[in-house]
Amino acid sequence: MMDGVRAEVLEFVEETKRYVYEELMPLEDEIERTDYLPPEVIADVAKRGYFGMTIPKEYGGLGFNLLETCMVLEQIHKAPLAIGYVVDLNNGIGSLAILHGGSEELKREYLPRLARGEIIGVFAMSEPQVGSDGQGISTRAEWRDGYWVLNGVKYWITWAERGDVFTVAAATDPGKGAHGGISVFLVPKGTPGMRVARRQKMMGNAGIDESVLVFEDCKVPAENLLGELGWGFRLLMRTLDEGRVKCCSLAIGYAERAWELAMAYVKRRQAFGQRLADFQGIQWQLAEAATTIWLSRLAMYEAARKIDRGEFAAKEAAMAKLYSTEACQHVVDTAVQLFGARGYCRDYPLERIYRNYRSLRIVEGTSEIQRRIIWKQMSKLYDPERAPDERTREHAIRVERMLERALAVDRPYQDWGFRYLDEVAADD
């Protein structure tokens, strides 16, 4: 048994692999053609338990930890993208804010239905001028006559047209920003004042609607506040840390599918009197690609395990998301290159894999934001004034002393430079 993963989950992963390859992959061409995910497909996926993996058993879910969920999602994300996305929503940003910040009444009302796939959860944070920088949210929530009244516009909201319950971030005290000024609300579909304005057409993502969501004097009852008033940014970041780790499973799943297609293809394709697989250059490309997938998986596992232990893992989640989405993009590109014209043609799956993959370096925080998070967290560890604990502070001091020793050879010349400048100044 893999460390931290139960035997029954490993069996579930194997059954998922069979289900994806034999039953879900054949649906891809039709979903791509119609740009629609049929309800009967959602129902079939739901009856197998996939919508409730992260939801605790007491609320009708399977109660998987994050590591176990990622292992399953890695296989699910080899299916048509729309299927993986809707499963990911109910196991991630569409349900986690309710699980972590909702009252017991809200959990009892919504989590069992999310777990059964009867309703779809939607996450609404991005705005026309706000993407990865959640601190700049401009949608307002004002307390009036016993209700929170929401006004604002949200962009790029996944599954807004077909979603049922919305997790919405809004500013309750704009002057405070992320430090006490942002709150999160639960807004059910059909609430007066909330409407989908239009669908946004994306490069890929067939079967997934990304839409503009508008709030105009939308009244939300006080009990639908998730978490503490003003401290929604912490709830959002906790949700996004887990979401970023799950995003790795999408990158790995897509990359592994592309790698498998390429591996099978080069063993069949003939060129210059031999199989492509017999050329050392081709072998090395696929060997490097396999190594990239393996390293990405290890990074995802480590970040997931840290979150499962209840530890702060913003740095690890950002590192895993950054590395896997950037590196696995190269894996997909390699597969397209090996397929040649077939990799670029819409008649074949690699073209849509390549097109769909590109969004992964943007969603759940761009690669640039992940680098910023990593730098911010790492810089704390090597700053004696900001170190999170005494042991870390002591090591930061050791590093400063190590640098002083390394630069000791420069001191005579530095001193000479200062003396020379003093002499020049005296002559003046």
N, C-alpha and C positions, 0 to 999 in steps of 0.2 A: 504494500500500500504506500502511495506517495505521501510524504510527510505533510500533515495538515489536511489531507483529503480522504474522506471516508470511502470504503470499498463500494458502497451503493452508488456513490457519485461517479466513480470511475466507470461503473457499468452504465450509468445514465449518459456519460460522455460518449461511450461506444455506441449506444443506441441512437444518440443524436447524430453521430457521424453517418450511420446507416440511413437514417431518416432524411438527412440533408442531401446526401449523394443520390439516393434512389427516388425520393419523392418530391423534394423541394427544388433541386437544381433544374429538373425538366420544366418547371413553370416559368423560368427566367425569360424566355423569348416572348411569351405572351404578356407578361408584366411590362417588359420593355416596349412592346408594340402599343399597348393600350394605355401605358402610364397609370396603371390602376392595380391595386392589390385587392383581390376579391374578398368579401367578408367570409366566405366559406373557407378560404385558406387561413385567415386569422383564427376562425373557430377551430379548425383542425389543429393548429399549433397550440391554441389555448388549452384544449382538452388534454394535452400531454403534459401540462404543468409548467410550460416554459415562461409564462407571464408572471409567475410568482416565486421565482427562484430565490430572490433576496428577501422576500417578505416572510417574517417569522411564521412558524407553524400555528401559533395561537391566533393568527389572523388569516389562516387558510392557505399560506404559502408553503414552500418546500424547506425554508429555513437554511439555505446554503450560505456559507460565508463568502467573502469576496473572491478568494482564490478559487473556490469550487465553481462559483458563477462564471468567472473568467474562462475557466477551462471549457465550460459548456458553450459560452458565447463564441469562443474561438472557432468552434464547429458551426454554430448557427450562422456566423457571418460569412461562411462560404456559400450560403444560400443566396437567392436574390436579395439585394440590399434592403429593399422595403421590408422584408420579413425580419431581418436582423434588427433594423431600426426600431420597429414597433415593439419587438420583444425587449430591446435595450431600454426603451422609454419606461415601460412598466417596472423594470428591474432597477432603474437608475433615477435619472433626474425627474422622471414623471411621478415617482412614488417616494423617494428618499426624504424629501422635505416633510412629507406627511408623517413618515415613520419616525424621523428624528425630532420634529418640531410640533406635530399635531397633538391635540388633546386626545384623550382616550375615546371620546365620542366620535371624533373625526376618523381616528384609526379604525374603529369598529364599523363605521359607515362606508369607508372607501377602500381600505386595504384588501378585504376579502374579495370585493368585486374587481379590483385591479389584478389580484392574483389569479382569478378565474378568467381574466381576459374579457369580462363583460363590458368594462369601460377602459378607455385609454387615457393615461396621464400625459399632460403636456407641461413643458417648462418654458416660461416666458421671462427672459431677462434682457436679451439683446434689443437695441433700439436703433433708430437711424444714425445716431451719433455715438452709440455705445455698443461695443462688441465685447472684447476681452476685458476692457476696463469697467468692471461692474460698479466701481465707486462713483462713476459719473451718471448713474441712472437719473433720468429726468421725469419719468412717470410719477405723478404725485398721488399720495393717499392722504386725504384730509378728514379729520373727525368732524362729522356734522350730524346732528340730530340722532345720535345713537348708532351711526353707521360710519364705516370707512368708505369714503367716496374717491374712486380712482379715475384719473384723467391722464391720458398719454397714449403713445403709439409704440408698439413692439414690432421688431423686424425679424425675419428669418425664423419664424416660430414653426418648428417641425410638428406636423400632424394637427395643426390648428383647425383645419376644416372638419376633421373626423374625430378630434379629441373630445373628451367628456369632462375632464376635471383639470383645471389649470393652476399651476403654481406660479404666482406672479410677484415679481420684485418691484417695489415702489419706494420712493423717497417719502418718509414721514417727517423728517427734519433735515431739509437739504443742506443746511449750513454745517452739519456734522459729518456728512458723507458716510464713509464706511465705519466711522467710529461713533455709532449710535444714531445714525440718520436714515438707515435703510431697513425696511421691514418686508416680510414675505406673507402673502395672502393666498388662500385657497378660494378659487372662483369656479363654480360649476358652470358647465355649458348651459346656455339659455338665460344666464343672469342678465337682466335688462341693463343696457349700457355697454355691454361687451359684444363686439362683432368682428368677423373676419372681413377685412376690406377688399383684399385681392390676393391671389396666389402669385408667388414670385417664381419665375421659371429659372431653373438652375441648369448648370452644365450637364449634370448627370442626375442620379437619385430618382430614377423612374419609379413611379408608384408611391412616392413620398411627397406630400404637399408641404411646401415652405411658404408661409403666408404673413401678411401684414395684419396685426391684431390691434384693434382700436378700442380704447376705453373712454367713454363719454358719460361723466357723472354716474359711473357704475357703483352701485351700493353693495357693500360687502359687510355682513354682520360681524360684530366684534369677536365672536367665537371662531371665526375663520382666519384669525391671525395665527400664523405658524411661528413658533418660537417666541422669543422675547421681543417686545416692541423696540424698534430701533437697532436691534442686533441681528437683523436678517442677513447681513453680509457674512457673518460667521457661519450661519446655516447654509448659505449659498456656497461658500468655499468648502465646507465639509462635503456637501453634495457633489461639487465639482471635482474634488480630489478623488472620490470614488469613481466619478464619471470618466476622469482622465485615465484611470487604470483600465476601466472597461474599454475605453477607446483603443488601447493597445491590442485588445483581443480582436478588434475589427481589422486593424493594420496587419496583425499576424495571420488572421484567417484569410484575408484577401491575398496576402503575399504567398502564403503556402499554397493556395489554390492556383495562383499564377505559376509558382514553381513546379507544382505537379503537372500542370499542362505542358510546361516547357520540357520537363524531364521526359514525359511520354512522347512528346513531339520529336525531340532530337534523336530518340532511339528509332524512330520510324523514317524521318526525312533523310533522303539521300542527296549527296552533293559531291561532285568530283570523285565519283566511284566508291564512296563509303558513307556510312551514317554520320550525321553531324555529331553524334555522341562519341565517335571515335577520334575526334579532333581534341587535342589536349587543351587548346584555348577554350573550347566550349565546356569541357569538364571543369576547368578552373572557375569559369564564370558561375556555374551552377553550384560548385563547392562553396564559393564565397557567399553566394546568395543563401545557401542552406545555413551557413554559419551566422549570417545576419539574422535570420529567423530565430535560430536557437538563442542567440544573445538577447534578442528582443523579448523572447518568452521568459528568460531568466529575470530580466529587469521587471517585467510585469508581475511575475510570481513574487519577487522580493517586496515590491511596493504593496501588493495585495496582502501578503503575510503581515507586514507592519501595520496596516490598517486593521486587519483582523485581530491583532494583539491590542488594539485600542490606542496605538501610539500616533503621535503627530507625524504625518507623512507627506506634507506638501512638497518637500524637496524630492523625495523618491517618486512620487506620482508624476511630478513635472519631468524628472529625468527619464522615466520609463516612457512617458507620452512623447517627449521630444525625440528620443532615440528611435523608438519603434516606428513612429510615423515618418520620420525623415529617412531612416535606413531602409525600411521595407518599401518605400517608394522606388528605391533603386532596384529592388528585387523585381517589382512589377515591370519596371522599365527594361530590365534585362530580359524578362520573358517576352515582352513585345518585340524586342530586337531579334531574339532567336526565332520568333515566328515570321519575321520579315513582313511582307505585305499583308499576310493573314492577321498579324498582330494589330495592324492599323485599320483593318476593314470591319465595318459594323456587322458583317455576317458572322463574325466569330466572337467568342466571349471575352477575349483579352482586351479588345477595344473598350468595352464598357467597364471592365475592371479598372483599366488605366484611367478612364474618365471619372468614374465614381471615386476612385482612391484619392484624388487630388484634394478633396474637401477635408481629409483627415488632418492635414497640417494647419487647418483653420479652426475647425470646431473644437469645443471644450477648451478654448484658449489657444491662440496661434502659437506657432513655434517660437516666435519672438517673446511672447508672454512667458512661455515655459523657461526660456533662457533667463528672463528677468527674475522669475521666482527662484531659480537655481542660484543665481548670483546673490540674490538677497539673503537666502538661507545660508549659503556657504560663507558669505562675508561675515555673518554673525559669529560663526564658529571660530574665526580667526581674528576677532576683535575682542581684546580683553575687557573692554568696557561694555560689550553687548552679549558676551557669551551666555548661553542659557543656564549653565551650571558651573560649579567650581572646578570640576575636572577639566571641562572644556576651556575654561579661562586659563588654567595653569598651562595647558598645552599651547594655547595661543601665545602666552608669554615665552614659552620655550622656542616657538617659531620665530618670534621677534629677536630673541637672543641669537638664534642660529643665523639669522640674516646679518646681525651685527658682526658676528665672527667672520662671515663670508665677505663682508665689505671692509674688514680691518685693513687689508692691503691698500685701500684707497686713502686712508687717513693722512699719511704724511703728505700726499699730494694735495689733499683738500686743505690741510693746514697751510701748506706753502702758498696755495692760491689765495687764501685769505690774507696772509702776510704781504704778498705781492700787491694785492689791492690796497691794503693799508698804506704801503709805501708810496704808491701812485697818488693816493689821496693826500698824503702829507706833502708831496712835491707840488701839488696844485695849491 
